[in-house]
């Protein structure tokens, strides 16, 4: 029997992976996307794209969906939109 060792991903790699999963869902069901721009301390900067970039509900998507999901795993983060 071999021992399984969990991968040792950095915090930024974990955040990037989670955002990629969120983006895959948004792409499939809403024709939009979310892209990680930077992680600086507890501030995560993302850019909404596709259908989300012009949507009037993009603020709710950013804060409710993207930030809400990220805070489930990283409670101290602040998610902001990239200019």
N, CA, C and O atoms as CSV, one atom per row, in Angstrom:
chain,resi,resn,atom,element,x,y,z
A,1,UNK,N,N,0.844,-1.174,0.000
A,1,UNK,CA,C,0.000,0.000,0.000
A,1,UNK,C,C,0.891,1.240,0.000
A,1,UNK,O,O,1.829,1.333,0.791
A,2,UNK,N,N,0.598,2.189,-0.884
A,2,UNK,CA,C,1.388,3.416,-0.926
A,2,UNK,C,C,0.701,4.503,-0.130
A,2,UNK,O,O,-0.527,4.562,-0.060
A,3,UNK,N,N,1.494,5.349,0.460
A,3,UNK,CA,C,0.960,6.480,1.208
A,3,UNK,C,C,0.643,7.613,0.253
A,3,UNK,O,O,1.424,7.921,-0.647
A,4,UNK,N,N,-0.502,8.225,0.457
A,4,UNK,CA,C,-0.883,9.371,-0.349
A,4,UNK,C,C,-0.457,10.643,0.385
A,4,UNK,O,O,-0.759,10.831,1.564
A,5,UNK,N,N,0.236,11.491,-0.324
A,5,UNK,CA,C,0.663,12.764,0.246
A,5,UNK,C,C,-0.093,13.873,-0.473
A,5,UNK,O,O,-0.032,13.981,-1.698
A,6,UNK,N,N,-0.799,14.689,0.285
A,6,UNK,CA,C,-1.541,15.799,-0.307
A,6,UNK,C,C,-0.566,16.811,-0.899
A,6,UNK,O,O,0.474,17.089,-0.302
A,7,UNK,N,N,-0.890,17.366,-2.067
A,7,UNK,CA,C,-0.017,18.385,-2.662
A,7,UNK,C,C,0.085,19.598,-1.748
A,7,UNK,O,O,-0.858,19.932,-1.031
A,8,UNK,N,N,1.206,20.232,-1.783
A,8,UNK,CA,C,1.439,21.410,-0.957
A,8,UNK,C,C,1.375,22.657,-1.846
A,8,UNK,O,O,2.404,23.202,-2.245
A,9,UNK,N,N,0.139,23.100,-2.150
A,9,UNK,CA,C,-0.054,24.270,-2.998
A,9,UNK,C,C,0.049,25.542,-2.176
A,9,UNK,O,O,-0.368,25.580,-1.019
A,10,UNK,N,N,0.604,26.579,-2.777
A,10,UNK,CA,C,0.675,27.874,-2.105
A,10,UNK,C,C,-0.725,28.471,-2.009
A,10,UNK,O,O,-1.643,28.029,-2.700
A,11,UNK,N,N,-0.882,29.456,-1.168
A,11,UNK,CA,C,-2.168,30.142,-1.004
A,11,UNK,C,C,-2.622,30.723,-2.334
A,11,UNK,O,O,-3.792,30.606,-2.699
A,12,UNK,N,N,-1.694,31.354,-3.066
A,12,UNK,CA,C,-2.058,31.950,-4.359
A,12,UNK,C,C,-2.482,30.876,-5.359
A,12,UNK,O,O,-3.411,31.096,-6.137
A,13,UNK,N,N,-1.825,29.732,-5.353
A,13,UNK,CA,C,-2.219,28.637,-6.252
A,13,UNK,C,C,-3.618,28.121,-5.903
A,13,UNK,O,O,-4.402,27.793,-6.794
A,14,UNK,N,N,-3.925,28.051,-4.616
A,14,UNK,CA,C,-5.252,27.613,-4.192
A,14,UNK,C,C,-6.315,28.613,-4.637
A,14,UNK,O,O,-7.378,28.224,-5.121
A,15,UNK,N,N,-6.025,29.899,-4.470
A,15,UNK,CA,C,-6.957,30.951,-4.890
A,15,UNK,C,C,-7.145,30.905,-6.402
A,15,UNK,O,O,-8.274,30.995,-6.884
A,16,UNK,N,N,-6.060,30.768,-7.155
A,16,UNK,CA,C,-6.137,30.695,-8.614
A,16,UNK,C,C,-6.994,29.500,-9.050
A,16,UNK,O,O,-7.825,29.633,-9.948
A,17,UNK,N,N,-6.801,28.355,-8.431
A,17,UNK,CA,C,-7.578,27.171,-8.770
A,17,UNK,C,C,-9.060,27.355,-8.487
A,17,UNK,O,O,-9.904,26.935,-9.278
A,18,UNK,N,N,-9.374,27.976,-7.372
A,18,UNK,CA,C,-10.771,28.216,-7.016
A,18,UNK,C,C,-11.411,29.183,-8.003
A,18,UNK,O,O,-12.545,28.968,-8.431
A,19,UNK,N,N,-10.699,30.245,-8.369
A,19,UNK,CA,C,-11.228,31.201,-9.347
A,19,UNK,C,C,-11.419,30.530,-10.700
A,19,UNK,O,O,-12.393,30.823,-11.394
A,20,UNK,N,N,-10.523,29.648,-11.087
A,20,UNK,CA,C,-10.687,28.924,-12.355
A,20,UNK,C,C,-11.948,28.064,-12.331
A,20,UNK,O,O,-12.639,27.958,-13.345
A,21,UNK,N,N,-12.256,27.454,-11.200
A,21,UNK,CA,C,-13.485,26.653,-11.092
A,21,UNK,C,C,-14.726,27.538,-11.163
A,21,UNK,O,O,-15.704,27.185,-11.822
A,22,UNK,N,N,-14.688,28.682,-10.489
A,22,UNK,CA,C,-15.810,29.625,-10.547
A,22,UNK,C,C,-15.987,30.102,-11.989
A,22,UNK,O,O,-17.109,30.169,-12.492
A,23,UNK,N,N,-14.892,30.428,-12.640
A,23,UNK,CA,C,-14.951,30.913,-14.015
A,23,UNK,C,C,-15.526,29.859,-14.956
A,23,UNK,O,O,-16.308,30.190,-15.848
A,24,UNK,N,N,-15.153,28.605,-14.771
A,24,UNK,CA,C,-15.674,27.536,-15.628
A,24,UNK,C,C,-17.196,27.460,-15.530
A,24,UNK,O,O,-17.874,27.258,-16.537
A,25,UNK,N,N,-17.726,27.618,-14.338
A,25,UNK,CA,C,-19.174,27.604,-14.163
A,25,UNK,C,C,-19.804,28.812,-14.836
A,25,UNK,O,O,-20.794,28.683,-15.557
A,26,UNK,N,N,-19.228,29.993,-14.598
A,26,UNK,CA,C,-19.764,31.224,-15.192
A,26,UNK,C,C,-19.715,31.140,-16.719
A,26,UNK,O,O,-20.653,31.568,-17.391
A,27,UNK,N,N,-18.645,30.601,-17.262
A,27,UNK,CA,C,-18.530,30.464,-18.715
A,27,UNK,C,C,-19.612,29.550,-19.269
A,27,UNK,O,O,-20.244,29.873,-20.275
A,28,UNK,N,N,-19.827,28.422,-18.626
A,28,UNK,CA,C,-20.777,27.440,-19.136
A,28,UNK,C,C,-22.219,27.921,-19.055
A,28,UNK,O,O,-22.985,27.725,-19.999
A,29,UNK,N,N,-22.598,28.540,-17.957
A,29,UNK,CA,C,-24.000,28.869,-17.746
A,29,UNK,C,C,-24.363,30.331,-17.985
A,29,UNK,O,O,-25.543,30.650,-18.134
A,30,UNK,N,N,-23.375,31.226,-18.025
A,30,UNK,CA,C,-23.676,32.652,-18.165
A,30,UNK,C,C,-22.877,33.325,-19.274
A,30,UNK,O,O,-23.053,34.516,-19.529
A,31,UNK,N,N,-22.010,32.581,-19.929
A,31,UNK,CA,C,-21.187,33.095,-21.029
A,31,UNK,C,C,-20.288,34.256,-20.598
A,31,UNK,O,O,-19.970,35.136,-21.397
A,32,UNK,N,N,-19.888,34.246,-19.343
A,32,UNK,CA,C,-18.968,35.237,-18.812
A,32,UNK,C,C,-17.730,34.535,-18.281
A,32,UNK,O,O,-17.542,33.336,-18.485
A,33,UNK,N,N,-16.895,35.293,-17.602
A,33,UNK,CA,C,-15.682,34.716,-17.030
A,33,UNK,C,C,-15.191,35.583,-15.886
A,33,UNK,O,O,-15.604,36.731,-15.726
A,34,UNK,N,N,-14.305,35.007,-15.099
A,34,UNK,CA,C,-13.605,35.760,-14.063
A,34,UNK,C,C,-12.139,35.354,-14.147
A,34,UNK,O,O,-11.812,34.171,-14.245
A,35,UNK,N,N,-11.263,36.356,-14.108
A,35,UNK,CA,C,-9.821,36.137,-14.262
A,35,UNK,C,C,-9.088,36.729,-13.063
A,35,UNK,O,O,-9.344,37.866,-12.669
A,36,UNK,N,N,-8.186,35.959,-12.493
A,36,UNK,CA,C,-7.364,36.460,-11.401
A,36,UNK,C,C,-6.302,37.394,-11.974
A,36,UNK,O,O,-5.552,37.012,-12.873
A,37,UNK,N,N,-6.241,38.605,-11.458
A,37,UNK,CA,C,-5.234,39.572,-11.879
A,37,UNK,C,C,-4.065,39.580,-10.905
A,37,UNK,O,O,-2.908,39.523,-11.321
A,38,UNK,N,N,-4.363,39.650,-9.600
A,38,UNK,CA,C,-3.272,39.658,-8.625
A,38,UNK,C,C,-3.782,39.281,-7.238
A,38,UNK,O,O,-4.965,39.403,-6.922
A,39,UNK,N,N,-2.833,38.819,-6.427
A,39,UNK,CA,C,-3.067,38.580,-5.007
A,39,UNK,C,C,-1.993,39.367,-4.277
A,39,UNK,O,O,-0.803,39.076,-4.397
A,40,UNK,N,N,-2.424,40.363,-3.523
A,40,UNK,CA,C,-1.495,41.199,-2.756
A,40,UNK,C,C,-1.965,41.206,-1.311
A,40,UNK,O,O,-2.879,41.946,-0.946
A,41,UNK,N,N,-1.335,40.383,-0.501
A,41,UNK,CA,C,-1.778,40.240,0.885
A,41,UNK,C,C,-3.158,39.615,0.904
A,41,UNK,O,O,-3.359,38.523,0.372
A,42,UNK,N,N,-4.120,40.310,1.521
A,42,UNK,CA,C,-5.488,39.817,1.570
A,42,UNK,C,C,-6.377,40.415,0.487
A,42,UNK,O,O,-7.588,40.197,0.489
A,43,UNK,N,N,-5.787,41.164,-0.435
A,43,UNK,CA,C,-6.557,41.770,-1.523
A,43,UNK,C,C,-6.389,40.944,-2.792
A,43,UNK,O,O,-5.277,40.718,-3.270
A,44,UNK,N,N,-7.517,40.505,-3.318
A,44,UNK,CA,C,-7.535,39.727,-4.551
A,44,UNK,C,C,-8.187,40.585,-5.621
A,44,UNK,O,O,-9.324,41.029,-5.467
A,45,UNK,N,N,-7.466,40.812,-6.695
A,45,UNK,CA,C,-7.962,41.629,-7.790
A,45,UNK,C,C,-8.334,40.713,-8.947
A,45,UNK,O,O,-7.520,39.911,-9.405
A,46,UNK,N,N,-9.587,40.843,-9.420
A,46,UNK,CA,C,-10.080,40.008,-10.510
A,46,UNK,C,C,-10.711,40.893,-11.591
A,46,UNK,O,O,-11.054,42.052,-11.357
A,47,UNK,N,N,-10.850,40.304,-12.774
A,47,UNK,CA,C,-11.519,40.996,-13.878
A,47,UNK,C,C,-12.622,40.083,-14.402
A,47,UNK,O,O,-12.389,38.919,-14.726
A,48,UNK,N,N,-13.826,40.640,-14.477
A,48,UNK,CA,C,-14.936,39.915,-15.081
A,48,UNK,C,C,-14.885,40.137,-16.581
A,48,UNK,O,O,-14.612,41.248,-17.038
A,49,UNK,N,N,-15.147,39.090,-17.350
A,49,UNK,CA,C,-15.094,39.195,-18.797
A,49,UNK,C,C,-16.304,38.556,-19.443
A,49,UNK,O,O,-17.227,38.108,-18.763
A,50,UNK,N,N,-16.289,38.520,-20.769
A,50,UNK,CA,C,-17.398,37.953,-21.522
A,50,UNK,C,C,-18.678,38.705,-21.236
A,50,UNK,O,O,-18.675,39.931,-21.133
A,51,UNK,N,N,-19.772,37.974,-21.107
A,51,UNK,CA,C,-21.073,38.588,-20.852
A,51,UNK,C,C,-21.089,39.343,-19.521
A,51,UNK,O,O,-21.877,40.275,-19.356
A,52,UNK,N,N,-20.244,38.962,-18.584
A,52,UNK,CA,C,-20.219,39.623,-17.269
A,52,UNK,C,C,-19.659,41.042,-17.338
A,52,UNK,O,O,-20.001,41.879,-16.503
A,53,UNK,N,N,-18.810,41.319,-18.315
A,53,UNK,CA,C,-18.171,42.641,-18.370
A,53,UNK,C,C,-19.169,43.757,-18.664
A,53,UNK,O,O,-18.948,44.897,-18.254
A,54,UNK,N,N,-20.248,43.460,-19.356
A,54,UNK,CA,C,-21.250,44.471,-19.711
A,54,UNK,C,C,-22.549,44.336,-18.922
A,54,UNK,O,O,-23.470,45.133,-19.101
A,55,UNK,N,N,-22.625,43.348,-18.063
A,55,UNK,CA,C,-23.866,43.059,-17.341
A,55,UNK,C,C,-24.071,44.044,-16.189
A,55,UNK,O,O,-23.133,44.378,-15.465
A,56,UNK,N,N,-25.302,44.498,-16.037
A,56,UNK,CA,C,-25.600,45.424,-14.937
A,56,UNK,C,C,-25.596,44.736,-13.581
A,56,UNK,O,O,-25.637,45.410,-12.551
A,57,UNK,N,N,-25.549,43.408,-13.560
A,57,UNK,CA,C,-25.471,42.666,-12.306
A,57,UNK,C,C,-24.042,42.233,-11.973
A,57,UNK,O,O,-23.842,41.401,-11.088
A,58,UNK,N,N,-23.059,42.782,-12.665
A,58,UNK,CA,C,-21.674,42.356,-12.465
A,58,UNK,C,C,-21.172,42.633,-11.053
A,58,UNK,O,O,-20.363,41.865,-10.534
A,59,UNK,N,N,-21.632,43.712,-10.418
A,59,UNK,CA,C,-21.223,43.992,-9.036
A,59,UNK,C,C,-21.725,42.904,-8.099
A,59,UNK,O,O,-21.002,42.471,-7.202
A,60,UNK,N,N,-22.959,42.461,-8.305
A,60,UNK,CA,C,-23.509,41.386,-7.487
A,60,UNK,C,C,-22.769,40.080,-7.755
A,60,UNK,O,O,-22.516,39.307,-6.831
A,61,UNK,N,N,-22.421,39.832,-9.020
A,61,UNK,CA,C,-21.660,38.625,-9.350
A,61,UNK,C,C,-20.308,38.661,-8.664
A,61,UNK,O,O,-19.868,37.663,-8.094
A,62,UNK,N,N,-19.648,39.814,-8.718
A,62,UNK,CA,C,-18.321,39.954,-8.113
A,62,UNK,C,C,-18.378,39.765,-6.605
A,62,UNK,O,O,-17.643,38.946,-6.053
A,63,UNK,N,N,-19.238,40.511,-5.939
A,63,UNK,CA,C,-19.254,40.473,-4.479
A,63,UNK,C,C,-20.019,39.280,-3.917
A,63,UNK,O,O,-19.595,38.684,-2.927
A,64,UNK,N,N,-21.129,38.931,-4.532
A,64,UNK,CA,C,-21.937,37.842,-3.998
A,64,UNK,C,C,-21.397,36.471,-4.348
A,64,UNK,O,O,-21.326,35.584,-3.497
A,65,UNK,N,N,-21.021,36.302,-5.585
A,65,UNK,CA,C,-20.656,34.972,-6.068
A,65,UNK,C,C,-19.158,34.719,-5.945
A,65,UNK,O,O,-18.734,33.762,-5.298
A,66,UNK,N,N,-18.362,35.584,-6.569
A,66,UNK,CA,C,-16.915,35.367,-6.569
A,66,UNK,C,C,-16.350,35.574,-5.162
A,66,UNK,O,O,-15.711,34.681,-4.606
A,67,UNK,N,N,-16.587,36.750,-4.595
A,67,UNK,CA,C,-16.044,37.044,-3.261
A,67,UNK,C,C,-16.651,36.121,-2.208
A,67,UNK,O,O,-15.946,35.649,-1.317
A,68,UNK,N,N,-17.951,35.863,-2.307
A,68,UNK,CA,C,-18.606,34.991,-1.339
A,68,UNK,C,C,-18.018,33.589,-1.325
A,68,UNK,O,O,-17.810,33.002,-0.263
A,69,UNK,N,N,-17.750,33.056,-2.513
A,69,UNK,CA,C,-17.151,31.727,-2.603
A,69,UNK,C,C,-15.732,31.732,-2.058
A,69,UNK,O,O,-15.351,30.841,-1.299
A,70,UNK,N,N,-14.945,32.738,-2.445
A,70,UNK,CA,C,-13.563,32.812,-1.961
A,70,UNK,C,C,-13.505,32.938,-0.446
A,70,UNK,O,O,-12.632,32.348,0.190
A,71,UNK,N,N,-14.429,33.704,0.141
A,71,UNK,CA,C,-14.418,33.898,1.602
A,71,UNK,C,C,-14.790,32.633,2.367
A,71,UNK,O,O,-14.478,32.518,3.552
A,72,UNK,N,N,-15.447,31.686,1.714
A,72,UNK,CA,C,-15.735,30.419,2.375
A,72,UNK,C,C,-14.440,29.685,2.705
A,72,UNK,O,O,-14.371,28.958,3.697
A,73,UNK,N,N,-13.419,29.872,1.880
A,73,UNK,CA,C,-12.140,29.188,2.058
A,73,UNK,C,C,-11.053,30.106,2.610
A,73,UNK,O,O,-10.127,29.647,3.279
A,74,UNK,N,N,-11.170,31.396,2.330
A,74,UNK,CA,C,-10.192,32.394,2.769
A,74,UNK,C,C,-10.964,33.568,3.377
A,74,UNK,O,O,-11.167,34.578,2.704
A,75,UNK,N,N,-11.400,33.453,4.642
A,75,UNK,CA,C,-12.318,34.420,5.248
A,75,UNK,C,C,-11.811,35.861,5.309
A,75,UNK,O,O,-12.618,36.788,5.394
A,76,UNK,N,N,-10.505,36.067,5.267
A,76,UNK,CA,C,-9.964,37.420,5.447
A,76,UNK,C,C,-9.728,38.169,4.142
A,76,UNK,O,O,-9.191,39.277,4.173
A,77,UNK,N,N,-10.108,37.608,2.997
A,77,UNK,CA,C,-9.796,38.267,1.737
A,77,UNK,C,C,-10.773,39.363,1.392
A,77,UNK,O,O,-11.933,39.347,1.803
A,78,UNK,N,N,-10.279,40.312,0.629
A,78,UNK,CA,C,-11.076,41.402,0.072
A,78,UNK,C,C,-10.950,41.289,-1.434
A,78,UNK,O,O,-9.846,41.374,-1.972
A,79,UNK,N,N,-12.071,41.098,-2.124
A,79,UNK,CA,C,-12.051,40.919,-3.578
A,79,UNK,C,C,-12.481,42.221,-4.225
A,79,UNK,O,O,-13.532,42.774,-3.899
A,80,UNK,N,N,-11.655,42.708,-5.151
A,80,UNK,CA,C,-11.968,43.949,-5.857
A,80,UNK,C,C,-11.846,43.721,-7.359
A,80,UNK,O,O,-11.169,42.802,-7.819
A,81,UNK,N,N,-12.526,44.588,-8.107
A,81,UNK,CA,C,-12.481,44.516,-9.567
A,81,UNK,C,C,-11.250,45.265,-10.069
A,81,UNK,O,O,-10.910,46.337,-9.569
A,82,UNK,N,N,-10.599,44.686,-11.052
A,82,UNK,CA,C,-9.452,45.341,-11.697
A,82,UNK,C,C,-9.985,46.424,-12.624
A,82,UNK,O,O,-11.030,46.258,-13.254
A,83,UNK,N,N,-9.278,47.507,-12.699
A,83,UNK,CA,C,-9.669,48.604,-13.596
A,83,UNK,C,C,-9.280,48.284,-15.009
A,83,UNK,O,O,-9.524,49.084,-15.912
